[in-house]
Amino acid sequence: MEEEAIEAKRSATRIAIVIPTLNECKAVGKVLGGVKSVMDGYEYRVLVVDGRSIDGTDEIARDMGADVIYQRGRGYGDALKTGFFHARKRLDAKVIVMMDADLTYNPKDIPKLVAPILEDAADLVVGNRFAGLQKGAMTLVNRVGNRVLSLVAKLAL
């Protein structure tokens, strides 16, 4: 796809960035600042799905321009489901990006993740938060546990 066509699609395709939170006041501002720094030129909205934080997470998110939705259910899965519903039904988002409020995923990777979708080269893009980890950054138990869980997930699909 030509660069001009990609630029036009970037500014016309609504992207929703869903960020579940629960008492993330120390990190949510960094994540939202990171998102803002890489999304210039995109049509996007940030949906912070808050699990009733008591530390002011919701206020920080709102002050930084995010739409804050209060989660009715409990848990991470319910927060994502709530965010996806609002992204599709309320915002009519064509692309949904999931992020964690604790900087598990680097916001600077968002443009690389959405590019194949905007270029009509993919319907789904999955990132790998472990790519580029320094040797020794994860314990043996964590590495084995992640591999086992990944295998179980693959078998379930």
N, C-alpha and C positions, 0 to 999 in steps of 0.2 A: 504494500500500500504506500502511495506517495506521501511524503512528509506533510504536504499541505492538506491532504485528505485526513491524515491522522490528527493534525492540529484541529481541524474543523470538528471531527468526531469527539476529540478530547473535551472541547468546550461545550458540546451539545449532549453528551451522554451523562446522565445523572448517576453519580457514584455515591453510595452510602457507605460510610465507615462506621461499623458497629463495634462499640467498646463496652463490654460488661464491666461494672465496677462494684466494689464493696469495700468501703474504707480505704481508698487509694489516694488520699489527699497528698501524700508525699510524691507520688509519681504521675498522677493524671495530668498535671500541668505540663510536664516534660513531654509526655506522649502527644498531647494536643498541640503543643508548640512544634514538635517534630512533624506532625501531620500538616500543619499550616505551612511549614517551610518548604514542603515538597509538592504541594497541591496547587500552586499558582498556575492558572490557565485551565484548570479542570472545573467542571460543574460538579460540586460535591457538597455533602452535608455530613456532619459527624453526629451520630446518635449514641449518646452515653446512656446505657441501660443500667440504672442504679438500683442495687438491692437494698435500699433504705440505709445508706451509710449514715453514720453518726459523727463523722469527722469533717464534714464540710466538702466532701468530694463533689457532690452535686452543685454546690455554689461555685466552686472553682471551675468546673466544666462549663456551667452556664456563662460565667464571666468571660470565659475564653471563646464563646460563640457556639458551643455545642448545644444541640437539642438534648434535653435531659428527659428521659422516660423512666418512670418509677415502675420497677418490676413488681408484679402482683404475686407471682410464684416465688420459688426459691431455687437457687443453684445456677451454675454456669450454663447448663443446657437450656434452662428456661429463659435465662437472660438473652442468649443468642436467638432463641425462637421468637422472643418478644421483639428483639431488634430487627430480625428478618421480616417479621410481619409488618412493622412500621415502615421499613425501607421499601417494601414492595407495594403495600396498600396505601400508605399515606404519602410517600415521596415519589412513588412510581420509579424507583431506582432500577436501572438496567444492570448495574454492577454493584455487588456487595462485597466489601472487604471486612474481614474479621481481624480485630486487633485486641491485645490485652493491655490493660492499663499499667502494667508493671514493667513495660519495655521488654517483654519477652520477645517481641517482634520489633524490628527496627522500622520506623515509619519511612525512612529513606528508600526502602524496598517497594513501597506501594506503586510508584510508576512502573517499575519492572514487572510487577505482578499484573497490573491491569492492561499493560501494552498488548499482550497477545489477544485479549478479549476485544479491545478497541480496534485492533487490526483484523478482526474476524478470523483469527487463526486458532482460537480456542474458546470453548464455552465455560471451562473451569480451569483455574490455575491454583496449584497447591504449592506453598512455600515450604522450605525446610529450615527451621530455626537453628538446627545444629550445623548447617553448612558454615564452614569457616571458624568453627570453635577451635580454640587453641588446645593443643594436646595437654591432657591432664585437667581440663576445665570441668570434666564430668567424672564422677566416681565410677568404678567398675560396676557397682550395684545399679546405679542409674542407667549406665549404658546397656547392661543386660536387660534390665526391666523395660527400657524403651524398645529394644529389639523384640522382646516377647510380646509386648502390647501391639507393636506394629504388625507382627506376624498374625496375631489374633484378629486384628482389624482387617487385614488382607484376606484372611480365610473367611471372615464374615461377609465380605463383599462378594 
